[in-house]
Amino acid sequence: MNEDISEKVRALLEDPEMLAKIAMIASSLGGGKSTPNAPSEQQYESPKDKPVIEQLTAEQSSVPLAKRLPDPITLPAAQDPRLSLLNSLKPFLREERRSKIDNLTKALSVTNLMGSMSK
């Protein structure tokens, strides 16, 4: 299955028209402005390329779940002001207490991650 996907991606990247289309899509997603004399998106679409793109998007149906998951490391500190306070005090604490704060942060990260997966 991985070989099949890599062959499809390689075929897409070897085609200059598809590469230009991918660059245009990436710039539009990134907020970049496309060049004014760039051909429209309809000119790049051909019947032979459309099934390959549809197959690639169909195989990556699990991607939206990963994008919905929050960053498990930074989320607890951003949501809980008490945890932010503890993290700001860490440089002034003994190593023993720093490790306790780290363990607490990790535990909250896991619980937040589990909670967001169940939604």
NORSULZI-V440524 format. One record per residue. N is the residue number from 0. RES is the residue in three letters. PHI is phi in degrees with one decimal (NA if undefined). OMEGA is omega in whole degrees, -180 to 180 (NA if undefined). BURIAL is I if it has 24 or more other C-alpha atoms within 12 Angstrom, else O. Layout:
# NORSULZI-V440524
n=<N;N>
res=<RES;RES>
phi=<PHI;PHI>
omega=<OMEGA;OMEGA>
burial=<BURIAL;BURIAL>
This chain:
# NORSULZI-V440524
n=<0;1;2;3;4;5;6;7;8;9;10;11;12;13;14;15;16;17;18;19;20;21;22;23;24;25;26;27;28;29;30;31;32;33;34;35;36;37;38;39;40;41;42;43;44;45;46;47;48;49;50;51;52;53;54;55;56;57;58;59;60;61;62;63;64;65;66;67;68;69;70;71;72;73;74;75;76;77;78;79;80;81;82;83;84;85;86;87;88;89;90;91;92;93;94;95;96;97;98;99;100;101;102;103;104;105;106;107;108;109;110;111;112;113;114;115;116;117;118>
res=<MET;ASN;GLU;ASP;ILE;SER;GLU;LYS;VAL;ARG;ALA;LEU;LEU;GLU;ASP;PRO;GLU;MET;LEU;ALA;LYS;ILE;ALA;MET;ILE;ALA;SER;SER;LEU;GLY;GLY;GLY;LYS;SER;THR;PRO;ASN;ALA;PRO;SER;GLU;GLN;GLN;TYR;GLU;SER;PRO;LYS;ASP;LYS;PRO;VAL;ILE;GLU;GLN;LEU;THR;ALA;GLU;GLN;SER;SER;VAL;PRO;LEU;ALA;LYS;ARG;LEU;PRO;ASP;PRO;ILE;THR;LEU;PRO;ALA;ALA;GLN;ASP;PRO;ARG;LEU;SER;LEU;LEU;ASN;SER;LEU;LYS;PRO;PHE;LEU;ARG;GLU;GLU;ARG;ARG;SER;LYS;ILE;ASP;ASN;LEU;THR;LYS;ALA;LEU;SER;VAL;THR;ASN;LEU;MET;GLY;SER;MET;SER;LYS>
phi=<NA;-64.5;-65.5;-63.2;-65.5;-65.0;-65.5;-65.8;-65.3;-60.9;-63.7;-65.8;-75.9;-78.8;-83.6;-62.0;-66.3;-68.1;-63.3;-66.0;-66.8;-63.6;-63.5;-67.0;-65.2;-63.6;-70.0;-72.1;-72.6;-82.1;87.6;-76.0;-90.0;-80.8;-69.2;-67.3;-96.3;-74.7;-64.4;-69.2;-66.0;-66.4;-69.1;-82.2;-79.4;-126.2;-61.1;-74.4;-84.9;-61.0;-62.9;-64.9;-65.5;-64.1;-66.0;-64.5;-71.5;-69.6;-74.7;-105.5;-71.9;-84.6;-63.8;-58.8;-63.5;-65.4;-72.6;-76.8;-71.4;-75.7;-70.7;-69.6;-83.7;-91.3;-61.9;-61.0;-67.3;-74.1;-90.9;-110.7;-65.4;-66.6;-69.5;-62.8;-63.4;-62.0;-66.1;-73.7;-85.0;-52.3;-62.7;-98.4;-102.0;-69.4;-59.2;-60.1;-75.1;-61.2;-66.8;-65.9;-65.7;-62.3;-63.9;-63.5;-62.0;-64.6;-63.7;-66.4;-63.1;-65.3;-66.8;-66.6;-65.5;-65.0;-65.3;-74.9;-74.4;-81.5;-73.1>
omega=<178;179;179;179;-179;177;179;179;178;179;178;-176;178;180;-177;179;180;178;177;179;178;179;180;179;180;180;178;177;-179;179;179;180;177;-179;-175;-179;177;179;-179;-177;-178;-179;-178;-174;176;-176;-177;-179;-175;179;180;180;179;179;180;180;179;-179;-178;-178;180;-178;-180;178;-180;179;-180;-178;179;176;-173;-178;-175;-175;-177;-179;-179;-176;-174;-179;178;178;175;178;179;179;178;178;-176;-179;-177;-177;175;-178;-180;-179;176;-180;177;178;178;179;178;179;179;180;178;177;-180;-179;177;179;178;179;-180;178;-178;-179;NA>
burial=<O;O;O;O;O;O;O;I;O;O;O;I;O;O;O;O;O;I;O;I;I;O;O;I;O;O;O;O;O;O;O;O;O;O;O;O;O;O;O;O;O;O;O;O;O;O;O;O;O;O;O;I;I;O;O;I;O;O;O;O;O;O;O;O;O;O;O;O;O;O;O;I;O;O;I;I;I;O;O;O;O;O;I;O;O;O;I;O;O;O;O;O;O;O;O;O;O;O;O;O;I;O;O;O;I;O;O;I;I;O;O;I;O;O;O;O;O;O;O>
